[in-house]
Amino acid sequence: MSLFRRFRSQKHSRHLRLRVESCVNIILEVNQWLGEGKIKTEIVEQFQRLKESLPYVTDDNVDEKDIDQIEEATNRLLDEIRAVYSSGEVPVLYDGEKH
């Protein structure tokens, strides 16, 4: 593999990792901000496990579709939080199916 290809591959991998890290950090920070129990424990645990596994992520085991799904799930959760806060009361969020 040429030096240019290797650099481009490393840059792409770092970009994918940053996208996932951003989602994970947002959810974990929002969870802290809202207070324990506002986001279902299972969701927070999944994002925590994802954060812990990020150092082991390589190009071989990450697909951009996976990243898109993580971003979509993050955006849906943030949309729910936004909708709930506009009503003034904060119930337990996301009572849907676990993945």
N, C-alpha and C positions, 0 to 999 in steps of 0.2 A: 504494500500500500504506500502510495506516495505521501510525502510529508504534508502536502496541501490537503489531501483527502483525510488523513489522520486528524489534522487540525480542524477541518470542517466537521468531521464526525464528533470530535470532542466538544466542539462548540454547540452542535445540535443536541448532543446528550445533555450538556449543561443547561441549555435552554429548556429542554423537556423537564429536567429535574427542578429548575426554578419555577416552572409553571405549577408543578405538583406541590412544591414547598410553599408557594404562595397560597394555594387553596387550603392546605393543611393548617398553615399558620393563621389564616383568617378565621377558620372554623374554631380552632382552639382558643384564639383570642376573644372571639365573640362569645364563646362558652364561658370564659372567665368573666367577661364583662356583664353578661346576663345573670350569672350566678348559677351555682350547681343545680341541676335538675330541670333547667329550662329547655335544654336540648337533650333528647333521649340519650341515656348513658351508652347504649350500644353504638350510636353514631359517633360519639366522642371517642370511644374506645377504638373504633375502626380507624378514625383519623389519627389517633395516637400511634397505633400500630403501623400505619402507613408512614408516619413521620420517622419512626424508629427504623424502618426498613429502607429509607431513602439512600443512606450511604452505600447500600449494596445494589442499587439499581444500575444496570448497564444497558447499553443500546440493544443488546440481544434479548432482553426480557421486558422491554418497554415498547409499546406501540402507541403511536400518536392518537389512535382511537381511544385507548385506555385513558390517556390524559384528557381528551375531550369529554369523556364520561365523568371523570372526577370534577372537571370544571363545571359541567352541566349540573351535577349533584350539588356542588357548592353554591352555584347561582340559584338553584331552586330553593335551597335552605335559606339563603339570604333573602330571597323574595318572600318566603313565608314569614321570616322575622320582620321584614319591612311592613308587610301587611298587618301583622299582629300589632306592631308598635303604632301603626296609624290608628288602630282602634283603642289604644290606651291600656289594654290588658295583655299580659304575657303568659299564656298557658304553656303546657309541654308541647314542644314543636315536633313535627313529623312523626305521625303515628302510622306511617305506611310500612310497606314490606321491607324487610331487612335483606341485604345482599351479601 
